[in-house]
Amino acid sequence: MTPNKPLILQGYALELPTRPGWVRLTLLLAVLLTWLPWPAAMAGWAPDFLLMTLLYWAWRAPLYAGIGTAFALGLLVDVERGAWLGGYALTYSAAAYTVLRLRVRLGGFAWGARAAHLALVLVAATLLTLALGTLFGGVVDAWFMASGITAAVTWPGLAWLLDGTGRVTVAYQPSSRSTPS
């Protein structure tokens, strides 16, 4: 780590545009991670990688991962898990909406406070999924809540990983020339 290249993006580097192909690729990888056949002992603890990645991109690149993307990916998860059609779509859309509403505020927080706010969104999304499952007669397992807690704990690592990737690199150097008098 050198002063010229910090570990976590700062300043103007956070405002660099994101490659749309990179957003799509990371969402596809998150879908594949979500669909992994987890061992029975770990299945309840596995975080929802798709929701975590979706929320990250809703915060960083809302043009490429907004509420419509959240709804479509939620329907995909509904079909894959055999859940009540629209349950995950509603949960993902509500979580994306919350992050979009908090987007400007999240940018002003320090790293830890940002993670705490997004942890609340992840746990609330898990609670909403449980409530919808109970409301519509699905089999609800209380251990499902563990996945929301695991997602909240692993969020900073995922955000750190995605922070350093996918940015369009622009040779931007603040001008050192003074304005003519």
N, C-alpha and C positions, 0 to 999 in steps of 0.2 A: 504494500500500500504506500503510495507516494502522495505528496500534496497535490500533484497534478491530476491524479486519478483516485478520488475517494472511494471507499468501499460501497457507500450508499449514495445514489444520485442526489445531487443538491443543486439549488439555484436554477439556472436556465436549462440544465440538462433534464430536469423533471418536465419541462414544458415542450421538449422535443416531440414531434409527432410520432405515433406508433405505426408500424407497418400493419396494414389490415390482414395480410396473409399470416403474420405472426399471431395475431389475435385468434384467427380461425384455427391455426395449427395448435395453439395451446388449449383452446376449447375442445378440439378433437382429442388431444391427449388426455384431457380431464375426463371426457366421456369414457374413454378406454380404461382409465384408472378407476372410474366409478363402477364400471362393469366387470372389473376383475372378480373372479370367484374367490372371495375371502374365506379362510377357514372358519368353521363354525364358532370357534372361541374368539375370533377377532371381528366377526361380521358386525356385531353391535358397536364396536369401537372404531370402525373404519370411517374416517371423515368423508363428507360429501365433497370430493375434489371438484366436481363440476360446479357446484354452487360457489365454492370458494374462488375458483378461477373466474367465474362469471361476475362475482361481486368485485373482484379486483379490476376487471376490465370495464365494468360499469363505472367505476370510480376514475380510472385512468384514461379510458378511451370510450366515452359514452356513445359516440357515433357508430361504433362497431359492435357494441354489446349493451344494448338498452333493454327496455321492457319487452319489446317484441322478440328479441333473441332469447330472453329469459323464458318467455311463454313457450316458444317453440322447443327449446331444450327441455323445459319441464314436461311438455307432452311426450317427448322422446323418452324421458325417464319413467313417466307413467306407463307407457307401453312396455318398456323393458322390465319393469318391476311388477307388472300386472296389478297396479294400484288403481284406485278409483280414478277414472279418466278426468284429468283437470286438477287433481289435488296438488301434485308437484308443480304443475304449470302455475297455479295460483300462488303457491308458496314462493317459487322462484321469481315470479313477477312482483310480488309484494316486497321481497327482499331487494330486488333491483331498484324498485321505486324508492325504497327507503335510502339506499346508498346514493341514488341520484339526487335526492333531496338534501342529503348531507354532504354532497360532493365538495362544495366550496369550503365548508367547515372542516372536513377531514383534511384538506390540504394545509390548513393552518395549524393543525395539531402536531405535537411531537410524536415520534415513532411509537412510544408506549401508549399514549392516549388514543392514537389512531387505532391501534390494535385492540384496545379495550372497547372502543365504540363498535368496531366491526365484530368483535366477539359477541356483543349483545345482539347484533343483527343476526349472526349465525345461530345463536341459541334460540332467539325468537322464531326464526324460520323453522327450526326443529320442533318447537312447541306448536307452531301453526300446523305443521304436518301431522303431529300427533292428534291435535284437536280435530282436524278434518277426518282423520282415520277413525276416531271415536264417533264423530257425528254421523258418518255414513256407514257405520257398522263393520268396519274393517277390524281385523285382529291387531290390537295395539299392544306392543311390547314396551314396557317402561325402559328397558335397556337401550331403546332407540335414542333416548336422550343423551346417552354417552357419545354418540356420533357428533352431536352438536358441540359438546364440551371438547372433544378431540379436535374438531375443526377450529374452534376458538384458540386452542393451544398451538396448533400447527399453522395458523394464519400468518404470523410474522415470518416464518421460514418461506412460505410460498410467496408472500409479497416481496421479500428480499430477493428471491430467485427471479421473479418476474420483473422487478425494478431494474435489474441490470441487463435485461435482454429486450430485443425487439424495437429499440428506439432507432429512428433514422438518425444517422450520425451526420451532423452538419458541422463544417469547420467554422464554428462561431467563436470569435475572440472579441471581447469587448474592446471598443475602440480606445486606444491610448492617446490618440491625437486630440488636441484641444480644438475647440471651435475657433474659427478665424474671428479676430476682433475688428 
